[in-house]
Amino acid sequence: MNRLHVQELLPFTQSHAGVVLLDVREPWEVALAPLVVEGVRTMSMPMGEVPARCAELDPQQPVVCFCHHGMRSAQVVAFLMHQGHPAVYNLEGGTDAWARQVDPAMPRY
C-alpha cells in the first residue's frame, strides 16, 4: 500500500500535478475539522459511499485518502487499488496526526 506521512503531504502535492485529497470521513467530521491544502482539490466521499462513487475519480490522477486516524482511508486505498487506481496513497495518522504535527490550530476530536 502506498503511504504518505503527514509531513510529506505538502511536498507531494507540489511535485505531483492534479492531486486530489479524498476525505473519507463522515460529514460531521469534515465540518468539525476540515483538512484544506491551498491549491489542492479536496473531495468529501464518506467511506460507505466509495463503492458507488469511485467512478468520480480519475484512475490516472494521484489521490491521497485520509480520515481521522488512517484506518478507514487505508481500507479505501486498498479498495481503489483493486479497482485499478495505481496512484492512491493513505495519509498515515489522518487528520489527528495532521493536527498534532503540521497544523496545531486544526481542531482535534
Long-range contacts (C-beta under 8 A, 24 or more apart in sequence): 1-74, 1-77, 1-78, 1-81, 1-90, 2-77, 2-81, 2-87, 2-88, 2-89, 2-90, 3-89, 3-90, 3-92, 4-64, 4-89, 4-90, 4-91, 4-92, 5-92, 5-93, 6-91, 6-92, 6-93, 6-97, 6-98, 6-101, 6-102, 7-101, 7-102, 9-37, 9-64, 9-91, 9-98, 9-102, 10-37, 10-102, 12-62, 12-64, 12-89, 13-37, 13-39, 13-40, 13-64, 16-62, 18-58, 18-61, 18-62, 19-61, 19-62, 19-63, 19-64, 20-57, 20-61, 20-62, 20-63, 20-64, 21-63, 21-64, 21-66, 22-57, 22-63, 22-64, 22-65, 22-66, 22-73, 22-76, 23-66, 23-67, 24-50, 24-65, 24-66, 24-67, 24-72, 24-73, 24-76, 25-66, 25-67, 25-68, 25-72, 25-95, 29-67, 29-68, 29-95, 29-109, 32-107, 32-109, 33-95, 33-99, 33-106, 33-107, 33-108, 33-109, 35-66, 35-95, 35-98, 35-106, 47-72, 47-73, 47-75, 47-76, 50-76, 50-79, 50-80, 51-79, 54-79, 54-80, 54-83, 54-85, 57-85, 59-83, 59-84, 59-85, 59-86, 60-87, 61-87, 62-87, 62-88, 62-89, 63-87, 63-88, 63-89, 64-88, 64-89, 64-90, 64-91, 65-89, 65-90, 65-91, 66-90, 66-91, 66-94, 66-95, 66-98, 67-94, 67-95, 68-94, 68-95, 68-96, 68-109, 69-93, 69-94, 69-96, 69-97, 70-94, 70-97
